[in-house]
Amino acid sequence: MALLSVRNVTRRFGGIVAIDDVSLEVEKGQIVGLIGPNGAGKTTLFNVITRLYRPDAGTLDFDGKSLLHTPPQRIVRRGIARTFQNVELFRTMTVLDNVLVGAHTRTRPFRPSNVEARAREVLEYVGLADVAGRPAAGLPFGTLKRVELARALVAEPRLLLLDEPAGGLNHEEVSALGTFIRKLRDDFELTVLLVEHHMGLVMSTAERIHVLDFGRKIAEGTPDEVQRNPIVIEAYLGAEPTAA
């Protein structure tokens, strides 16, 4: 049974269809890519999965149970955490305090907790221990992306949604990111759904890829299958596949 199952989901904004009859499954322990041109509906689908948007049609199941009646504020407690395409942090708060925000679903009022120690461990893991006491404002964009990642990890998710994690990174950093995502999956026993425009990163990291175009799914398969799919080449990749 898939950890995440999206079936025939449609989401409209007024008369505009953002995603139309989209279905996909993500198996436990997989790294799955979700690609497509700008406006294809990738982030909209993330927002449906995390219940920021309610679908107009279709079903969403996580670990065999429906997400449709789960309030957005309880999605993290169900085991789903995410990062954002546009960084969503409290700029005047410290890096540590931003990460602690992600731990609120794992703590209870007046209950002793080692949550701060856990937050510092996660910051160490993502390489940000030295900026824990600094305000988020003024930090480089790539650093802010890692703060968001730490905030997601401290919530102890089973499914991690990464929305363009390579934003703001140079070529060397992008290359290292793929290795880091695989390590992250293994160390935290995660399942990862990855939205990314950097094709080298997706193709070298994901085990399976789903492709959206104008809100509809046009292909799915292994990285090699997707790269060689003529519909994908025409709609998104924009070049003939290189012969082996």
Residue pairs with C-beta under 8 A, 6 or more apart in sequence:
1 64
2 25
2 26
2 27
2 28
2 61
3 26
3 27
3 28
3 62
3 63
3 158
3 159
3 191
4 25
4 26
4 49
4 60
4 61
4 62
4 159
4 191
4 193
5 25
5 26
5 59
5 60
5 61
5 62
6 22
6 23
6 24
6 25
6 45
6 48
6 49
6 58
6 59
6 60
7 23
7 58
7 59
7 60
7 61
8 21
8 22
8 23
8 57
8 58
8 59
9 19
9 21
9 22
9 23
9 45
9 48
9 55
9 57
9 58
9 59
9 60
10 17
10 19
10 20
10 21
10 22
10 55
10 56
10 57
10 58
11 17
11 18
11 19
11 41
11 44
11 45
11 48
11 53
11 55
11 56
12 18
12 56
17 215
18 41
18 44
18 215
19 41
19 44
19 45
19 48
19 212
19 215
19 216
20 215
20 216
21 57
21 58
21 216
22 41
22 45
22 58
22 212
22 215
22 216
22 217
23 58
23 217
24 32
24 34
24 210
24 217
24 220
26 32
26 159
26 191
26 193
27 191
28 158
28 191
29 185
29 189
29 190
29 191
30 191
30 192
30 207
30 208
31 181
31 182
31 185
31 191
31 192
31 194
31 205
31 206
31 207
32 191
32 192
32 193
32 194
32 206
32 207
32 208
32 209
32 210
33 194
33 195
33 196
33 202
33 203
33 205
33 206
33 208
33 209
33 210
33 223
34 42
34 45
34 193
34 194
34 195
34 209
34 210
34 212
35 42
35 195
35 196
35 197
35 199
35 202
35 209
35 210
35 211
35 212
35 226
35 236
36 42
36 211
36 212
36 213
36 235
36 236
37 213
37 235
37 236
39 214
40 212
40 213
40 214
40 215
41 212
41 214
41 215
42 163
42 195
42 212
43 85
43 163
43 195
44 53
44 215
45 212
46 82
46 161
46 163
46 193
46 195
47 53
48 54
48 55
48 60
49 60
49 67
49 80
49 161
49 193
50 72
50 75
50 80
50 82
50 161
51 67
51 70
51 71
51 72
51 75
52 72
54 68
55 68
59 66
59 68
60 66
60 67
60 68
61 67
62 78
62 79
62 80
62 159
63 79
63 158
67 75
67 78
70 78
74 105
76 102
76 105
76 155
76 157
77 105
79 156
79 157
79 158
79 159
80 157
80 158
80 159
80 161
81 102
81 151
81 152
81 153
81 155
81 157
81 159
81 160
81 161
82 152
82 160
82 161
82 162
82 163
83 145
83 148
83 149
83 152
83 161
83 162
83 163
83 165
84 148
84 163
85 163
85 164
85 167
85 195
87 141
87 144
87 145
87 147
87 148
88 148
89 98
89 136
89 144
89 147
89 148
89 151
90 97
90 98
90 101
90 136
91 135
91 136
91 137
92 135
92 136
92 137
93 101
93 135
93 136
94 132
94 133
94 134
94 135
94 136
95 123
95 128
95 131
95 132
95 133
95 134
95 135
95 136
95 139
95 147
95 150
96 116
96 119
96 120
96 123
96 132
96 133
98 136
98 147
98 151
99 119
99 122
99 123
99 147
99 150
99 151
99 154
100 115
100 116
100 119
100 154
101 151
102 150
102 151
102 152
102 153
102 154
102 155
103 115
103 118
103 119
103 154
103 155
105 155
106 115
106 154
106 155
106 156
107 113
107 115
115 154
118 154
119 150
119 154
120 129
120 132
122 150
122 153
122 154
123 129
123 132
123 150
125 150
125 153
125 187
126 146
126 149
126 150
126 153
127 146
128 143
128 146
128 147
128 150
131 139
131 143
136 144
136 147
139 147
140 168
141 167
141 168
142 167
142 168
142 169
142 173
144 168
145 165
145 167
145 168
145 169
149 162
149 165
152 160
153 160
153 184
153 188
157 190
158 189
158 190
158 191
159 190
159 191
159 192
159 193
160 184
160 188
160 190
160 191
160 192
160 193
161 192
161 193
161 195
162 181
162 192
162 193
162 194
162 195
162 196
163 195
164 195
164 196
164 197
165 177
165 181
165 194
165 196
166 173
166 174
166 177
166 196
166 197
166 198
166 201
169 177
174 198
174 200
174 201
175 200
177 201
178 201
178 204
178 205
181 192
181 194
181 205
182 205
184 190
184 192
185 191
185 192
194 202
194 205
194 206
196 202
199 237
202 209
202 223
203 209
203 223
203 226
203 227
204 223
206 223
207 222
207 223
208 220
208 221
208 222
209 220
209 221
209 222
209 223
209 226
210 217
210 219
210 220
211 217
211 218
211 219
211 220
211 226
211 229
211 232
211 235
211 236
212 218
213 235
213 236
218 231
218 232
218 235
219 225
219 226
219 229
219 231
219 232
220 226
221 229
226 232
227 233
227 237
227 241
228 241
233 239
233 240
233 241
